[in-house]
């Protein structure tokens, strides 16, 4: 008799709570893809587009964070939030943010450190608030993850639109060593490919978990993202996206035989993608300046940088005037030299580094085979910025998020396990991308918001009790 009086009020309270948070949730589900698209446009090949999009994505990120925090406070309330904040990942988030902010005191550029700390804290706070507000509800988490995927698909579709209208802008022209590469709306072929790699496990999750039109849409999204990566020739995006997808499929596969088949199938798909990427060849007759040469030069034939980058004079081999080495899938692009040089430079300040966000200001590319403003390795880059302490805290934060999701997989039902695995796989992809790109903490990178958002959403399901499929 008593339960009969308690149950209706409980149902009514739940319904009222759902209606109360629905407008905020809808706004968040719009703000996530909008912010992702604006960040991508902020790394566009056009200086005019970048100048317009960069301030807009900062405003959009602030708005998204505000919506997420308001949603968490409205739905969960202070008492429930305090209980959920006991998870180790939130303590790791605060510790890393505190160190980054404190590095303003010893930074070589305090203002830059403060600005970039604020931006990255917004990303972490957004992810944390979304996880806290999701309330361990798989339906809510699925919708939010779907918004992340929608943002990646929108960027890919925008790239195709540019390719159709002005193909020379969507393609990076072939040189004597590098074939034509697709870049879409990105500044270079690797820019948007990182976002697509992080979204590959999410599209795979839709294909596996949904039926009917939703599965068809997921399949089309998967083909669009994978095709864009292959056309870009981005080796890091291809390998890390495949590893993240494999992690997802292995986590939800039902038995050893299924896992073997999944692994063999994915390896075959990657091999085919590599084969397709090798079809395009460099242009042996190319005479134009490299697109990575001085962007402020007017390409006057009397300017030295018209022919070679000036910084290459310090490391240019005597035989550099001979035939250049063709870029292949396994060929080095000079990253090893850049990593070694950045690591040696970081050892001058091994404990706390040069200040958060100063990586591209401190690092100098003096390597003939390398083209980049940063060492393109998030772990070495973090060592350069915040020393050993920063590397430990950054890895600790990612590890606590990943460990919570992985531990939860054993206790969750089929539906919850799939979405938790998809979130964990996106984070795994981001950690893999961090080996070849300075992307894990760079808010202007197209993949950063997606990776951390998925990482925190996976945490939301970590302590959910077991349920049926």
N, C-alpha and C positions, 0 to 999 in steps of 0.2 A: 504493500500500500504506500509505503513511504517513497519507494523508488518512482511510483507513478506520479507523485507530486514534484519530484526533483527533476525528472527527465525533461518535461516541456520547457521549464524556465532555462535549462541548460541549452536546449536546442535554440530557443529564442535568443539567448545571449550570443550564441555562436553566429546566428544569422545577422543580428544587428552589427556584430563586430566585422563580419565579412562585408556588409554593405558600407560600413563606415570607412573601411580601408580601400574599397574598390576604386574610387576616383584617384587616390594616390598611386595605387598599383598601376592603373592605366597610364598615368602620367610618367611613371618610371619606365614602363615598357616602351613608351615613345622616346623618352630621353636617352635611353641606352643606345639604340641604333643611331639616333641623331648625333650623339657625341662621338661615336665611333666614326661615322662618316666625316664629321668636321675635323677630327684628328687626322684622318687620311688626307683630306684636302689641305690640311696644314703642312703636309709633306709632299705637296704636289710639285710637278716639274715647272710650273709657272710661278715666277716670283709674285705676280699680281694676285693669283689665287691664294698663295701662301700668306700674303700680307692681310688678306681679308679673313681667311679661315682661322688663322692662329689665335687672334683675340676672341673669335667666336667660340672655338672649342674650349677655351679657358672659362668663358662665361657659362657655357653649357655644362661643363664639368662641375662648376660650383653649384649650378641649379640642380644637377643630378644628385650631388652629395646632399644638398639640403632636402630634397624630396625623400631620399633614402632614410635620412636621420628622422625626419618628421614621421615617415611611415613606421619606422621601428618604434618610436615613442608612442605613437597612436595605437598601434596594434598590440605591442607587448606590455608597455608600461614600465615604470622604473624598477619595480620589484622583480618582475620576470626577467628584465634585461640584466639586472645585477646577478641573477642566478646563472644566466647563460654566459655572461662575461667571464665566468671562472675557467673557461676552456683555455688551455695553454697558448693557443694561437693568438688570442687577443692580448695576452701579456707580451708575447713576442712582438706583436705589432707595435705596442706602446714603446717597448724597449728600442726597437729600430728607429721609430720616429723621433724618440728623445735623443738618440745619438746623432741622427742627421741634423736635428735642430741645434744641438750643442756644437756641432762642427762649425757653425757660423763664427765661433770664438777664435778658431785657428785657421779658418779658410783663407786661401789666397785671393778669393773674391767673395766676401761675406754677403753682399747683396744677391749675387747669383745663387749662392748656397741657400739663402733664405727663400728665394722665389721657387727654386726647384724642390726644396723640402716641402713647401706648402702645396705644390702641385701633386707630389707623390703621396703626401698624407691625405689629400682629397681622394685619390684613387683607393688607398687602403681603407679610409673611413667609409667610402661608398660601399665597398665590398663587405666590410664588417657590418654596416647598418642593414644591408640587404639580407645578410645571413641571419642577423638577429630578428629582423622583422618577418622573415619568411615563416617562422614558427614551426619549423620541421614539417611543413606541409608540402608533400611532393608535387601537388598540382601547381602551387605557387612557384616553386623552384623550377619546374619545367617551363612555365611561362617566361620566367626571367632569363633562363638559359636560351630559350627560343628567341628572345629579344637580342641577345648577344649574337646568335647565329644570323638573325635578320640584318644586323649591322654589317657583318662580313659579306653577306650576299649582296647588300646594297652597294658596297664598295666595288665588288666584282662586276656587278651590272653596270655601274658607272664607267668602269674601265672598258667594258665592251662597247658602251655607247660612244666613248671617245674614239675607240678603234674604228668604229663604223663611220664616224663623221670626219675625224682628222687623224688618220692612221699614223702619220709620221710623228705625232705627239705621243701616241700610246706605245710606240716602239722605240727602243734604243738602237740607233744605227750601228750596223756592224763595223768593226775595225779590222785590222790585219790579224788580230789575235782572238777577237771575241765575235761570235755570230750575232745576228739581230736577236734582241731579247724583248719580250713583252713587259711593259711596266704599267700599263693601265693609267690610273690617275696618280701613281706614285712617282717620287722624284727619281728613283732608280728601280731596276727590276726586283730588288730584294725588299723594297719598302712595304708594299701591300702583301707580298707573298708570306711574310711572317704572320700577318693577321689570318690569311687563308689557312696556313698550317695549323694555327691554334683552333680554328673553327672546323677543321676536318673531322675530329672526333665527335663534335656536336652534330654535324650533318649525318655522320654514320649512326649516331644514337637515334636520330629521327627515323632513319631507314629501318633500323632494327626494332624500334619500340612501337612505331605507328602502323596503321593500316590504311588502305584506300588512297584517297587524294593526298593525305598527309605524307604517306610513304612516297608517293610519286614526287611531291614537292621536295622531300628530303633527298631523293635520288638525283633530281635535277640540280639541287644545291651542291650535292657532293661532286657531281660531274663538273659543275661550273668552277668550284674552288680548286679541285684537283687539276683541271685543265689549265686554269690560270697559273698555277704553280709550275706545271710542266713547261708552259710557254715562256715563263719568266726565266727559266734556266737556273733558278735558285736552288742550289744543292742542299743548303742547310734547311730550307723550308720543306723540301721534298722528304728528306730523311727524318726530320723531327716530326713532321706531320704524320708520316707513316708509323713511326714509333708510338706516337700518341694514340693513333687509331688501333694499332695492334694491342696496346695496353687495355683499351676499352673492350675490344673483342675477346681478349683472353680472360678479362674479369667477368664477363657475362656468359662465356661459353660453357656449355653443359657437359663436360667430360674431356678426357685426354684426346680422344679421336677428333673432337670438334676443334680443340686448340691446335692440333697439328695441321688440320685442314685450313684453318684460318691463317696460320703462320705461313704455310706454303703458298696460299692464294695471295696474301699480301706481298710476299717476297716477289712473286711472279709479276704482280701489278707494278711494283717499284722498278723491277728490271725493264718492263715494257716502257715505263715512263722515262727511264734513263735512255733507252734506245731512241725514243721519240725526240728527246732533247738533243741528241747527238746528230739528228738529221741536218739541222741548220749548220752552215759552215761559215767561218770568218770570210771577210772580203779581202782577198790578197791585193786588190787594186785600190784599197781605201787610202786616201791621202789626207782626209780631214783631221782636225785636231781631236784629241780624245775628249769625250764629254766630261771627263774628270779633271781637265785642265783648268786653268784660272778662269773663274766665272765672271770676273770683273774686267778681264782683258778684252780688247776689241779684235783680237786675233790679227794684229798687225804683223806682217811677216818679219819685221825687225825685232819683235819681242821674243825673247828666249823662250818664254812659256808657251809660245805658239807651237814650239817643236817638242819640248820636254818640260815636265814640271821642275821648277827651280830647286825644290827640296831634293830631287833625285840626284843632283850634282854630288851630294855628299856620299852617296852609296851606289853610284852608277858604275857598273863594271866596265872594264876596258873594251869588252866585246859587245857592248850594248848596241852598237850601231849595226850589228848583224841582224839576221832574221830573228824575229821575236818568237817566243814560245806560244803555241796555240793553246787557248784555254780549253781544257777537257774536264770531264766530270771529276776525275781524281787528281787533276793538276793543282799544285799549290798556287794560292793567290797572295802569298807573302804574309799571311796571318801569323805564321809561326815566328817570323822576325819581329812583327809588331808586338806580339804577346811577350816575347822575351825582353824587348826593349821597355815596354810598359811595366813589366814585373821588376826589372832592374831599377827603373825610375821610382817605383813605389817603395822600394826598399830604403829609400832615403827618409821616408816617413812611415815606417812599418806598423806603428801602433794605431794611429788615428787618421792617417792620410792627409790629403790636401784640402779636404772639405767636400761635402756632398754636392754633386752636380757640377764639379769642376773638371771632370774627366776630359771633355773635349777642349778645354782651355789649357790643361796641363800637358796632355799628350801631344807630341809633335811627330807627324809622319815623316820620317827620314829614310824610308825604305823604298828602294827602286821598284820592287814587285808589289808593293802594297798601296792601295788607294783608299783613304778614309781619314776622318777627323777624330776617330777614337779607335782604340785597339780591337774593337768588335769582339769582345768577350766580357760578359757581364761580371764574371767572378774576378777576373784580373782588373776590370774597370772599378769594381767596388773596392778592391785592395788599394787601388790608386786613390780613391776618394776618401774612404773611411778606415783604411788599414785592416789589420787582422780582425779587429773588433767588428767592423762593418760586415766583413765576409761571414763571420760566425753568426751574427744576428740575422743577416739576410737568408742564409741557408737554413738557419734555425726556424725562421718564420715559415719558409716554404715547406720545410720538413714537418712541422707541426700540422699544417693544413693537409698535407698529403697523407700523413700517418693517420689522422682522424678519419679521412675518407676511406682509406684502405681498411682500417680496423672495422669500420661500420659495414663494409660489404658482407661480412660474415653473418651479420645480425638482421639485415634488411630483407624485405620481401622482393619479389622479382622487379616490380615497377620501380621501387625506391633504389634498388641495387643498380639498375640501369642508369638512372639519372646521376647517382653518386659516382658511378664509374666514368660517366661522360665528363663530369666536372673535374675529377681527378686526372683524366686523360688530357684535358686541356691544359691543366697545370703542368703535367709531365712534359707536354709539348713545349710549354714556355720555358721550363728548366733546360730542355734540350736546346732551344733556340738561344738561350743565354750563353751557350758555349761558343757560338759563332757570331753573336750580335750583342751589342750593348743595349739590350732591350728590356731587361727585367725591371728596371727602375726608371727608365726614360719615358715620361708621360707623353711626350710627343711621338713616341713610337706607336704604330697602329695596333700592335698586339698587346700592349701593356694593360690597358683597361680590361680587355676581354679575358686575359689570363688570370688576373687577380680576382676579378668578379667571379669567375667560375671556381677558383680555388676556395673562396669564402663560401660560396653557395654549397659546395660539397661538404663543408664543415657543418652547415645547418642541419644536415641529416645524420650527423655522426652519432648522436646519442638517441636516435629514434628507436623505439622498441621494435622487436621483430613482428612482422605481419605476414599474412598470406599473400600469394602472388596476385 
